[in-house]
Amino acid sequence: MNMIELLSKAKWYDLTQALSIFTPPWPGELPLQIQFFKRVTGSFIGGAGANGQLIEWSNNTGTHLVGPTAFHSGLRSIADIPLEDICGEGVIVDISKDVSDYSLYTPEMIESKVKVKEGDILIINTGYHKYGYDQPDVKNKKAQGGIDSKEFSYLVRHPGPAPGFFEWALKKKIKVIGVDCGCAEHPMNTNIRYMHGRDFEKAEKKLIKDYGKTWDEMFPQDKYYKLTHSKMPKAGLLLAESLGGDIKKLKNQRAWIMIHPIPFCEVESAWSRVVAVQPPKGMTNSAFFSRMKRNKMYDMSIPFSVQTPQWANYIPLIVQYTKRVGGQYFGMGRNNAQCKASFHLSCHMDGEKHFHMGGRTIGETPMDFWIGQGAIADISSMVSDTSVYTPEMIEKVVEVKKGDILIIKTGYYKYGWKSEESDEFRYMIRHPGPSPDFAEWCLKKEIKWLGVDCVAMEHPMNTIQRDWHPKTFEEADRKLKEAFGKDWDEMYPLDKFYQDMHLNLFPKGIIHAENLGKDLGELKSGRYFLGCFIQKGMELASCWARFVAWKK
């Protein structure tokens, strides 16, 4: 069985919590803010043509990976962590019946239920995902209103690791510890201890009753701080937090676990899509894991940075640090940033709502839509500045089947921002684009979604760039006449072909990804298993993502 067949038949589980404006942020940090700065018909601070969103967020909201620079400024950024370090064999352990508010869990508790191997990814189901903002109320006659507080239960009262737990994890060389609650640490070993003094009193009272020690006796703060803020990040032990989704379907089971964060350069944590994959029926875990280890996963995602150019008049990425390790916030300092950006920069997926208000948001789109069989078409030798590519060019280099994901390699990734050949104007304004019959061909082929290695799936002269860059339009118009014997308005009548790949395809459910690159440069035309691992944003019209490929 080749990799395409293997991954098509494998069982996929989404361990990602839905992200929304209603998702509670880490206490004291900014909740997700969403503003439409642009609409199809225009908006108060933007122009017409698309539904464009400006968002502001902290990275510790929703499912996310905590990188080593959260605690130690001299270590790797999220973008510097190779996917091999956050993907691999692992185990999902269910201790939900053994823990309660403020309680501690131990290595013995974990190992009584599952075998933890050296180098595993460890996902811990505490049961506290039931307090997610989007989950049903948990009834409790003793609580105010007769229900448990979701936010307090999820972020302030969840259980955490006992003394010795992280030392055990380091000895086991655990790659990542993931949890289905607000933090992989006990909340009372964070600044929550001081922000919610009444809850700390309850936690310490429980600790004294269970262990006969106060909190500072059980967790000497200086020793604990050195462990979590120096020893652990230096050793490469990473933390994934706020998991959910299908986690309860994998009770005490092994799986191939993949954590796909946005490849952020400047910040300490990043939104992630977390999935678990189990072998197809009739295949053993050991055989499946062996295949997954042997076959390289190619990362087609360019680094996400304040250096990344945004599309045209969109808002660039802005990063502001709100906390630093050096600030020693209540003696428990860490680095944390508040970010602001529009989506159309770096690797992102344009969702249906970007142009079609009747369509699905990113978070409403099911996981199986984002993964599947597909093709990469390298047409880089057939295209040039402002030129047009056709369905015939695609089919000349690769077989495209009905229902495929299709990624088009124009070669313009090499002009992107993080390249020795970087040429921002060429990458943004002069890249090639599809012919007038391309959208219709995509519909006939029932393409699932498209991807391209330049700034837009559209030809730039079928966008507002035509008006903003008249000299480039003259060049494109001249090349079109030479190649097809027609001028631009004859070939692309405005009412039919303006933003053709958006307006003619998004209402039909065919959307696309833009700004792919990195490992795509070494991938030849052929068939692949392709994946878009995107944050599950419930109100988002578009979103950044991690794009990967496995060869046939």
ABEGO torsion letter per residue (X at the ends): XBAAAAAAABBBBBABBBBBAABBBBBGBBBBBBBBABBAAEBAABBBGBBBBBBBBBAABEBBBBBAAAABAABBBAAABBAAAABEBBBBBBAAAABBBGBBBBAAAAAAABBBBBGBBBBBBAGAAAABAABBBBBBAABBGGBBBAAAAAAAABBBBBBGAAAAAAAAGBABBBBABABABBAAABAAAAABAAAAAAAAAAAAAAAGBBAAAABBAAAAAAAAAAAAAAAGBBBBBGBBEAAAABBGBBBBBBBBBBBBAABABBBBBBBBBBBBBGBBAAAAAAAAAABBBBBABBBBBAABBBBEABBBBBBBBABBAAAGBGGBBBBBBBBBBBABBEBBBBBAAAABAABBBAAABBAAAABEBBBBBBAAAABBBGBBBBAAAAAAABBBBBGBBBBBBAGAAAABABBAABBAAAAAAABBBBBAAAAAAAAAAGBABBBBABABABBAAABAAAAABAAAAAAAAAAAAAAAGBBAAAABBAAAABGAAAAAAAAAGBBBBBGBBEAAAABBBEBBBBBBBBBBBAABABBBBBBBBBBX
